[in-house]
């Protein structure tokens, strides 16, 4: 397991996925629909989030459901997106 936390939060797509998961566990289809991301982007970045240990996955029937492992990841994601909005306003 790679615990490179800095690289996880250095990518906007992964930050967006964490924010989507902050509302509860979701499968890939739900993440694609709710986050407005492509299937390939979701799959690629979920793999990195799982490898980093930020996200856990559980197979339920035929689906794999993802959830956030650390609540602090949600807080950091919110702060980063808020900062991005503030910076872009100036």
C-alpha positions, 0 to 999 in steps of 0.5 A: 500500500502506498500512503502518498497522501500528497499525491492523492490530494494533488489531483482534482479528479481524486478530490472530486471523487472523495467529495462524491463519496462523502455523501455515503458509499457508492458503486462505480455507476453511481460515481459516474452519474453523480460526479460527472466523470467518465467511466475510465476516469472513475476506475483509474482514480478509484484504483489510486484511492484504494491503493493509497488507503483513502478508500475501501471497497466491498463486494456486495452481490455483483457490485463493488461499493466504495467508501471513504476510510478517513473522515479527514479526507472529506474535510481536506477535499472540501477545503481544497475545492473551496480554496480553488473557488476562492482563487479562481474568483480573483 
